[in-house]
Amino acid sequence: MDETIGTEIDGYAVVAGHWPLVGPFSPVRTGYASQALTSLVSYLGCAVHAEDGLADGEDVDRLLAAAREALAALPAVMESAQERRRAWPQ
């Protein structure tokens, strides 16, 4: 991956800067995190179709590994959110 093209972005630093894994937590931060997730998935959907979105097989492998890791974690997030929802009155 050529890191010299465009702006260098460290995804871990972006998350840590806005949504530190140790908190603080708030409904607003949680909402923004879910919106960011949706936006990033949309971006990836466009990027994988763009001619310059992936340079080689290693880029594809990195994307697939990261996507698999994220998808593996989502069911637990969804279940936790559903449990919280069931705990509150309608």
N, C-alpha and C positions, 0 to 999 in steps of 0.2 A: 504494500500500500504506500503510495507516494504522499507523505505527510507534508510536502512542501507546497502542494497545490492548494490555493485558497487559505482559509483560516484554519489553523490547527485547533481542534476541539477535543478536549479530554472528557468523554462522557461521564466518567466517574467523578471528575471535579465539578461538572455541571450539577450532577445529582447531589453531591455533598454540599455544594454551595446553596442549593435551594431546599433540599430535602435530606438533611443529615439523618442517617439511619438510626441514630440514638436520640432523635428529637431536636428541638421541640416539635410536637405534633399539634395540629389544629385542624378543624374541619376545612378551613380555607386551603391550607397546604395540601391536605389530602385530595381535595377537589382539583387543585392545580396539577398535582402529580398524575391524577387520572386523565386530565386533559392532555398533559404532556405525553403520556403513553399513547393515547389515540393519535396525536400529531406525529409522533415518531414512527408509528406503524404506517401511517399514511405516507410519510416521507420515504420509508423503506420500500413501500409498494411502488412508488414512482422511480426511486433510484435503481432498483433491480432491473427495470425496463430500459433505463437510459443507457446509451452506448458507453458513456464514461462513468457509469455508476459502479461498475466492478471491473477491475483491471485484469484479473486472472483467477485461476482456480483457487489459489490461496485466499483471495478476498471472499470468494463464494463460501469456502470452507469456514472462514471466520464468521461470516454472517450466519450461516446455518447453525453453527455451534452456539452462538449467542442467542439466536432465535429459539433454539431447542431449550436452552437453559431458562429463558424467560417464560416460554410456554409451560415448562414443567412446574414453575413456581406459581403460575396464575390460578390453578384450581384451589390451592390453599388460601390465596387471597380472596377469591370469590366465596369460598365456604365461610371464612371468618367474617366477611361482610354480611353474608346471609344470616349467620348466627346473631350478629349484632342487630340486624334488622328485625329478626324474630323476637328479640328481647324487648324491643320498644313497642308501645301500643300503636295500633293502627291509627 
